[in-house]
């Protein structure tokens, strides 16, 4: 883990971010595959990607249904796990035929699009029942930026946010399956488990964050207001 030396006193929010942020990708040139967060988890595998104008600066462009990026490594959260997490990003689809935003290479998609272009978040609940739990958001518009995020905590459940607005959460789930050991997080393609199809995402992604805590609705709204 790498933490830059600071010569000033940090706020409580900055300290919390440093302690719980897994990675942050701005996808800006000249190093779009570099992690801008404290852990320097640079992308390890890429396929058929290009740079494009982003929502902020530059973005990563997925030009084919075979396009993907892998980021290693997301620490295992347990099997099953009750640990909190957050994923958030801006996306601008060039196609609405499905696509994956968050996929654990262990085989668990968490965030993406349905074949009809509806934002979908899901998790494999481990307790009290073993079942895929989906949450559906709004329908996207081609070549239009939309902010998507999902969070989990035992207290508040699994929540999907679109443009900072929370959808009805899945509550009562005390454990879920995502990673039991160190795994890569993949964007673009997946194996199609659950309710998110395996069809590859086409379009652009920008400002990609991952945390080992549940960001509040206020924090998600701040990311969606950039």
N, C-alpha and C positions, 0 to 999 in steps of 0.2 A: 504494500500500500504506500502511496506517495502523497504527502501533504505539503504543499508549498509553504515556506516559512513566511509568516505574517509579522509585520512590525507594528501592528495596531491591534487594539482590542476588538474582537469580533462580537457581533450580536448573538443572542441566543438562537436566532433563526439560522444564521450562518454556521454556528457550531453544530446544530442539529443536521443541517444539510451535509456538512462534511462527514459526520458520523454515520449517516444513513443512506447517502446517495451511492448507488451502485455504479451508474455511469450516466454521462450526459454527452450527446452528440449534437453539435451544431451543424455538421455536414458542410461547413464552410471550406472553401479553398484556402491554402494549397494542400491541406491535410484533411480531407473529408472523412477518412476512416479512423481518425484519432479521437480517443475519448477525452473530452474537455473537463471531465470530473476529476475527483481526487485519486481515483484508483488506477487511471491510465490503462483501462481495459480496451485496447485498440482492436478494431475488427480483425478477425483472423482469416476469414474466407469471404470472397465476393464473387458474383457472377452476373455478367451482362448489366452493368450499372453505368450511369453517367451523371454529370453534374447539371443542375438546372437552377433557374431562379427560384429562390425559396420564399417562404412567408417572412423569414428574417434572413437576410444574406443569401446564401446558396442552400440548395436542397439536394437530396439524393434522388435520382430518377430511376425507376424500375421500368425498363423499356420492353420487357418481354415477360410472358407468363412463366419463364424459367429464371427470371432475375431473383437474386436473393443476397442477403448479407447475414453473416454469422458473427456474433460478438461473444467472445469467451473471456471471462467465464462468469456465469451467474451461480453464486454459491448455493449448494443444496439447502433447501428450506425444511427438509424433513419428509417422512413418508408414513402417514400423511402429515401435514403441517398445519399449525395454527398461527404461523408468523404473518405479520402484516406486510403488505407490499403495495406498490404503486407503479403503473406504467402510464406515460403520457406523451403525446406527440401531435404534430400537425400533419395532415395528409391532404393531398389533392389528387383524386383518382382521374385517370384518363380513360378508364373503363369501369363499368359497374357490374361486371360479371363475377363478383366474388373477389377474394384476396385475403391474405394473412398479414397482420401487423405484429402480433406477438405469438411466438411459438417456441416452446421448450423442445430442444432436439431429442428429449426423452419421449416425445410423442404427444404433447399436450398444447393445442392451440388455446389462446386466451382472448385475443382481440382481433377483429377483422371485419370483412363485409360478407353479406349473404349474396347469393346469385342475383338478387334483385336490387343490390346496392344499399341495403340497410345495414347500418352499423350494428355489430353484434359483439357482445362480450360473453364469455362463458368460463366456468371452472368445473373441474371434476370434484364434486363434493365427496368427502370421505366419511363424514359423520354429521348428522345421525343416519344418513342413508348414502349408499354408493350410487351416485347418479350425476349426469351432466346437468348443470343449472345454467340456462341461458338468460340473458337480458338483451332486449332489442331497443335500439334508439331510432334516430331519424334516418331518412333516406338521403344519401349524398347526391351532390350535383357534379357532373363531370367538369374537371378543370376548375374547381372551386375549393379553396382551402377550408378545412373544417378541423377543429381541435377535438381529439378523442382521448379519453383516459379511463382507466379502471383502477379501483382500489379494493383492498380487502382488509378487514380486521374482524376479530371475533365479536367485538362490541357492536359494530355498525354493519357487518355483513359485506357482501360483494356488490359494488356500486359501479355503474357505467355513467360516464359524463360525456356529453357532446356539447361543444362550445360553452363549457362551464356549467351546463345544466345537468343536474342529477336525475337519472331515471329510477323507477321503483327498484330498490335493492333486493337481492336475495338475502334474507336474514335467517338466523337460526343455525347456520352452518358453522360448526365448531372445528372443522378440519377440511383440508382439500389436498389434492394431488397435483404437483407441478414439477418439482425436481427433488430427487432424493440424494443426488450427488452433484458435483460441479458439472454444469451443463452449459452449452452455448444457447444464446437466445437468437432466433432466426426471424428475419422479416422477409416477406415476399412470397414464399411457398411454405406449405406444411403438409402433413399427412391426411388432413381432413377429418380428424376425430371430432366427435360431438356435432355441433350445429354450424361450425364454420367450414366451408368447403375448401378443398385442397387447391382449387384453381388459383394460380399465381396473381398477386396484386400487380397492377399496372398503374403507374402514376408517380407522384413525388411524395417524399417524407421529409420532415424538417423538425428540428428542436425536440429530440428524442430523449426522454428522461426515464430512469428507473430508480426506485427507492426501496429500502427495506423497512419502510413504515407507511402507514396510511396518511397520505396528504389530506388535509381538511378541504372542505368545499371551497373555502376562501382561497386556499393555496392553488387549487385546481383552476379556479376562476382567474387568478392572477396569471397563470400560464396561458390561459385561453384568451387573455386580453392583450397579449404582447403584439 
